[in-house]
Amino acid sequence: MAKIIENLNGRRIIRLNSNDIINIVREYQNITSGLFDYNAIRQKLDITDLYLPEDIN
């Protein structure tokens, strides 16, 4: 799961593991299936919400 990491400058970063990356790519492929035009893909992604679950320790 994605893990939010606080740093000393106040800006947070998100650490992704290999499963997170594979899930993002899988979602991208599902969302853009059948689309071949760059602008059509961008328009589809612009209206799509993607979420990463946070790792809670």
PyMOL commands that set and color helices and strands:
alter all, ss='L'
color gray80, all
select helices_A, chain A and resi 18-31+38-46
alter helices_A, ss='H'
color red, helices_A
select strands_A, chain A and resi 3-5+13-15
alter strands_A, ss='S'
color yellow, strands_A
deselect
rebuild
show_as cartoon
